[in-house]
Amino acid sequence: MPRSSATVPPVGALLRRYENPGEPLSCEPVTQGLLNRGYRLATTRGAYFLKHHLDGDREAIARQHRATQRLQALGVPVAPPVEDARGDTVAVIGGRCYALHPWIEGRHRDGAQLTTLQSRRLGSLLGRVHTCLERVMEVDAHRGRHESADPEETFALIDELLALARDARPRDAFDNLAEHRLLERRALLERHADRRPPPASPGCWVHGDFHPLNLLYRGAEPAAIVDWDRLGVHPRAEEAVRAAAIFFVQPAGELELGKVRAYARAYRRAAGADSAELAAAVHRVWWERLNDFWILRWRYQLHDRRADPQFPAASALAVWWTREYEAVRDAFAG
């Protein structure tokens, strides 16, 4: 599909900002996301990852860059941006924000591709990220309590999504599954509405989007944690639970609890978190999953189907997690 000129990065103008970056040879898109666009930029001096930040918040982008620079100094596997001739890491060209990163060779690995030992190392890595962020980031004076999802608002959303799924034309198997899961989820919420968790206490700095597509492996070892766009202040143990629910979910919507247990124990040791903190996080993320319909919102409200393949496992997980609540809590907190 041809790209419009508005999406082609200004490679020449960008490279002129750097000292000896080489002459451009190619610039090929490698990711398409809501938060940014990515390109593999090859020059006569090597390869780079060129990132176009669609949100354009230069201050926030610079904060992310400073965080990764400091984390790298502490030995965390990250890929900080390249500084230009003036020492800047954010290039604003034509009102758009760009950053140039070293190209990291590696591949993504989900939980099914990790051994129990590697799952343990993954938990240790995330715990280390959290403790190192605590060292390098300033305390956010504006951090507050995090409210849990309101089931009444979820019921209204379910009704809206049900209408859209039922009206979809031409109707396909996805629409049938969506209707089934929406009705099923409404029944679960009606049954468990009294289990809504209270607001969480103020959090700390976390990556914000720790999952397999944001972690590159070289062989058996992590090479770089990438995509820090959602760096922010949130309850740290919730990120640990949320990440595990992505890494270790199986196609049928069940979690590999043996690997989860190894991962969680290593995380607790590395982060200095106790069982009670993880148990509370499990409850809050479970509740979040019961009330979350982001994939259906993308499909029916935004007309974006890129996340559709994730829906069968993700929607089944909420049901399985509810049924196996105690086993999941024990895997994280035991």
C-alpha distance (Angstrom), angle and dihedral (degrees) to the residues before:
residue distance angle dihedral
M1 . . .
P2 3.82 . .
R3 3.78 116.6 .
S4 3.77 121.5 -132.4
S5 3.79 117.9 -116.6
A6 3.81 88.2 -110.9
T7 3.81 90.3 67.8
V8 3.81 97.8 45.8
P9 3.82 107.7 98.7
P10 3.83 117.1 -125.8
V11 3.79 93.7 -113.7
G12 3.80 97.1 170.7
A13 3.79 95.2 50.1
L14 3.78 90.3 44.5
L15 3.80 97.2 50.5
R16 3.79 91.9 49.0
R17 3.80 87.6 68.7
Y18 3.82 92.6 63.2
E19 3.78 132.8 72.4
N20 3.80 112.7 -112.5
P21 3.83 98.4 -21.1
G22 3.80 91.8 154.7
E23 3.78 130.5 -121.6
P24 3.81 116.7 -58.3
L25 3.81 116.5 -104.2
S26 3.82 103.3 170.1
C27 3.78 141.7 -12.3
E28 3.80 115.2 -160.0
P29 3.82 127.6 175.9
V30 3.80 113.6 -114.7
T31 3.82 102.5 171.5
Q32 3.76 137.6 24.9
G33 3.79 115.6 -162.8
L34 3.76 142.3 153.8
L35 3.79 92.4 -114.4
N36 3.81 100.8 42.6
R37 3.78 147.6 -14.2
G38 3.78 122.5 -122.0
Y39 3.81 133.5 -155.2
R40 3.77 136.8 -176.2
L41 3.78 103.4 -129.2
A42 3.79 114.8 -164.0
T43 3.79 120.4 -165.9
T44 3.78 135.1 171.1
R45 3.82 87.7 -93.3
G46 3.79 99.1 49.4
A47 3.80 143.2 -75.5
Y48 3.78 132.0 -49.7
F49 3.77 138.2 -176.6
L50 3.80 107.9 -123.1
K51 3.77 113.5 -159.0
H52 3.80 124.8 -163.2
H53 3.81 108.2 -160.5
L54 3.78 105.8 -148.8
D55 3.81 95.3 -167.2
G56 3.81 90.8 61.6
D57 3.81 95.2 -152.6
R58 3.79 98.1 148.6
E59 3.80 94.9 -175.7
A60 3.81 93.0 51.9
I61 3.81 91.9 45.7
A62 3.81 91.2 50.6
R63 3.81 89.3 50.0
Q64 3.80 89.9 53.7
H65 3.79 89.7 49.5
R66 3.81 93.4 50.4
A67 3.79 89.8 49.2
T68 3.81 93.4 54.2
Q69 3.81 91.8 45.8
R70 3.80 90.4 54.0
L71 3.78 92.6 43.5
Q72 3.78 90.8 52.5
A73 3.79 89.1 53.4
L74 3.82 87.3 57.3
G75 3.80 91.6 51.4
V76 3.81 99.0 -102.7
P77 3.84 111.0 147.4
V78 3.81 103.4 -112.0
A79 3.80 136.9 132.7
P80 3.83 108.8 -127.5
P81 3.81 117.5 -164.3
V82 3.78 124.0 -95.1
E83 3.80 114.0 -103.6
D84 3.79 116.8 -126.1
A85 3.80 125.2 -132.8
R86 3.82 90.2 -79.2
G87 3.79 94.5 47.9
D88 3.81 94.0 -105.4
T89 3.80 122.8 135.7
V90 3.82 99.1 -167.7
A91 3.81 118.1 68.5
V92 3.79 116.0 -162.2
I93 3.81 110.0 -160.9
G94 3.78 122.0 167.2
G95 3.78 90.0 -9.2
R96 3.83 92.0 -57.0
C97 3.81 126.9 113.7
Y98 3.81 121.7 -129.5
A99 3.78 135.6 174.9
L100 3.79 131.7 -169.0
H101 3.80 118.8 -142.4
P102 3.80 131.3 179.5
W103 3.79 111.8 -95.9
I104 3.81 109.9 -108.8
E105 3.78 116.7 -154.0
G106 3.77 110.4 -143.6
R107 3.77 146.3 97.9
H108 3.77 138.2 -113.4
R109 3.81 120.3 -107.8
D110 3.79 126.7 -166.9
G111 3.77 125.8 -155.9
A112 3.80 94.0 -88.7
Q113 3.81 87.9 62.4
L114 3.80 93.6 49.9
T115 3.79 124.6 86.5
T116 3.78 120.0 -137.3
L117 3.81 88.6 -99.6
Q118 3.80 91.1 51.3
S119 3.81 89.6 47.6
R120 3.80 87.7 55.2
R121 3.80 90.1 50.5
L122 3.80 89.8 50.0
G123 3.80 90.7 55.9
S124 3.80 90.7 47.7
L125 3.80 90.1 50.3
L126 3.79 94.0 53.6
G127 3.80 91.1 45.5
R128 3.78 88.8 51.9
V129 3.81 90.8 49.6
H130 3.78 90.4 54.4
T131 3.79 95.4 47.2
C132 3.80 92.3 45.7
L133 3.81 92.3 48.6
E134 3.77 87.6 54.1
R135 3.81 87.9 57.1
V136 3.80 98.7 45.9
M137 3.80 104.1 36.1
E138 3.78 127.5 74.8
V139 3.79 117.4 -119.0
D140 3.80 109.7 -94.8
A141 3.80 106.0 -126.1
H142 3.82 90.7 -163.7
R143 3.77 97.9 56.5
G144 3.77 112.4 125.1
R145 3.77 142.8 174.2
H146 3.80 117.1 -59.4
E147 3.80 114.5 -128.3
S148 3.78 119.9 -143.6
A149 3.79 122.7 -127.9
D150 3.81 116.6 -74.3
P151 3.84 108.5 -127.8
E152 3.80 92.0 -149.8
E153 3.79 89.5 60.9
T154 3.80 89.1 46.5
F155 3.81 92.1 52.9
A156 3.82 89.2 54.6
L157 3.80 90.9 49.2
I158 3.81 91.3 48.9
D159 3.81 90.1 54.2
E160 3.80 91.0 50.3
L161 3.80 94.1 47.7
L162 3.80 91.7 45.2
A163 3.79 90.3 56.2
L164 3.80 91.3 49.2
A165 3.81 93.4 47.3
R166 3.79 92.5 48.5
D167 3.81 92.3 48.1
A168 3.81 94.3 48.2
R169 3.80 113.3 125.5
P170 2.93 126.9 -133.4
R171 3.80 88.3 28.0
D172 3.80 117.0 -145.0
A173 3.80 141.1 176.4
F174 3.79 91.7 -81.8
D175 3.80 91.4 58.3
N176 3.81 90.3 50.4
L177 3.80 91.4 50.4
A178 3.80 91.4 45.8
E179 3.81 91.4 53.9
H180 3.80 91.4 47.6
R181 3.82 93.6 49.2
L182 3.81 93.2 45.6
L183 3.79 92.2 53.7
E184 3.79 90.7 44.0
R185 3.80 92.5 49.3
R186 3.79 92.6 48.9
A187 3.80 89.5 54.9
L188 3.81 91.0 49.0
L189 3.78 92.2 49.8
E190 3.78 92.1 48.9
R191 3.81 88.6 52.5
H192 3.82 95.5 46.0
A193 3.81 103.3 31.2
D194 3.81 90.7 116.2
R195 3.82 90.4 62.2
R196 3.80 95.0 69.7
P197 3.82 106.1 139.7
P198 3.83 121.2 -124.1
P199 3.81 120.2 -111.1
A200 3.80 112.9 -66.8
S201 3.78 119.4 -117.6
P202 3.82 117.9 -106.8
G203 3.76 113.0 -65.7
C204 3.77 136.0 -146.7
W205 3.79 135.7 -120.7
V206 3.81 113.2 -60.9
H207 3.81 136.4 169.2
G208 3.79 89.5 -109.4
D209 3.81 98.9 -151.0
F210 3.80 108.2 44.5
H211 3.82 108.4 163.8
P212 3.82 139.2 122.9
L213 3.81 96.2 -80.1
N214 3.81 90.5 56.2
L215 3.79 95.8 51.9
L216 3.80 122.4 72.0
Y217 3.79 121.3 -159.4
R218 3.78 127.5 -157.4
G219 3.77 103.6 -160.7
A220 3.79 108.6 -44.3
E221 3.81 96.2 -24.4
P222 3.83 130.6 79.6
A223 3.80 110.2 -106.1
A224 3.81 101.0 -176.2
I225 3.78 142.6 -6.8
V226 3.80 105.1 -141.1
D227 3.81 140.6 -176.6
W228 3.80 105.6 49.6
D229 3.81 94.4 176.0
R230 3.79 92.6 121.0
L231 3.78 96.6 48.4
G232 3.78 103.2 146.0
V233 3.78 149.0 125.7
H234 3.81 113.4 -71.2
P235 3.81 137.9 133.3
R236 3.81 103.3 -68.7
A237 3.81 97.6 -146.5
E238 3.79 90.1 55.3
E239 3.80 89.2 59.1
A240 3.81 88.6 51.3
V241 3.82 92.0 51.7
R242 3.78 94.0 41.6
A243 3.81 91.8 50.7
A244 3.80 92.4 49.7
A245 3.80 90.6 50.3
I246 3.81 87.8 58.9
F247 3.81 100.0 38.7
F248 3.79 96.8 45.1
V249 3.81 104.3 34.8
Q250 3.80 113.6 120.0
P251 3.83 125.2 -145.1
A252 3.81 91.6 -99.2
G253 3.80 90.7 55.5
E254 3.81 99.4 -102.9
L255 3.79 127.0 124.8
E256 3.81 122.2 -123.4
L257 3.79 92.1 -120.6
G258 3.80 95.4 -172.9
K259 3.79 91.0 60.1
V260 3.80 91.1 40.1
R261 3.80 89.8 56.0
A262 3.83 92.5 50.8
Y263 3.81 91.3 45.9
A264 3.82 94.2 47.0
R265 3.81 95.6 47.9
A266 3.80 90.2 51.3
Y267 3.80 91.1 46.9
R268 3.80 92.2 51.2
R269 3.81 91.7 51.4
A270 3.81 94.2 46.8
A271 3.80 95.8 43.9
G272 3.79 97.1 38.1
A273 3.82 90.3 -122.9
D274 3.79 122.6 151.7
S275 3.79 130.6 -139.3
A276 3.81 93.4 -101.0
E277 3.82 91.6 57.7
L278 3.81 91.4 51.5
A279 3.81 93.4 44.7
A280 3.82 90.8 53.0
A281 3.80 90.0 47.8
V282 3.81 91.3 50.9
H283 3.79 89.9 54.8
R284 3.80 93.6 48.5
V285 3.82 94.5 46.8
W286 3.81 90.7 46.2
W287 3.80 88.7 53.6
E288 3.80 90.2 46.1
R289 3.81 90.0 53.5
L290 3.80 91.9 50.2
N291 3.80 89.9 54.6
D292 3.81 99.4 37.4
F293 3.81 122.9 102.0
W294 3.79 101.9 157.4
I295 3.81 94.4 136.4
L296 3.80 91.8 53.7
R297 3.79 90.8 45.2
W298 3.78 89.7 54.0
R299 3.80 91.7 50.2
Y300 3.79 102.1 40.7
Q301 3.80 103.7 26.8
L302 3.80 102.7 30.2
H303 3.84 96.3 28.7
D304 3.81 88.3 -131.4
R305 3.81 114.8 137.9
R306 3.79 100.6 178.7
A307 3.81 92.4 106.7
D308 3.82 95.6 46.7
P309 3.85 94.4 102.4
Q310 3.81 89.8 60.4
F311 3.80 94.1 55.8
P312 3.84 102.3 82.7
A313 3.82 94.7 55.6
A314 3.80 95.7 35.4
S315 3.79 94.4 50.2
A316 3.79 92.7 44.9
L317 3.80 90.7 50.0
A318 3.81 93.1 64.0
V319 3.80 90.5 54.8
W320 3.81 94.9 44.4
W321 3.83 92.2 45.0
T322 3.81 90.4 53.9
R323 3.79 91.1 51.3
E324 3.83 93.6 44.5
Y325 3.79 96.2 36.6
E326 3.82 96.9 134.5
A327 3.81 93.8 46.0
V328 3.81 91.6 51.0
R329 3.81 92.4 47.2
D330 3.80 90.7 49.1
A331 3.81 92.1 49.7
F332 3.80 90.6 56.6
A333 3.78 99.6 36.0
G334 3.80 105.0 27.0
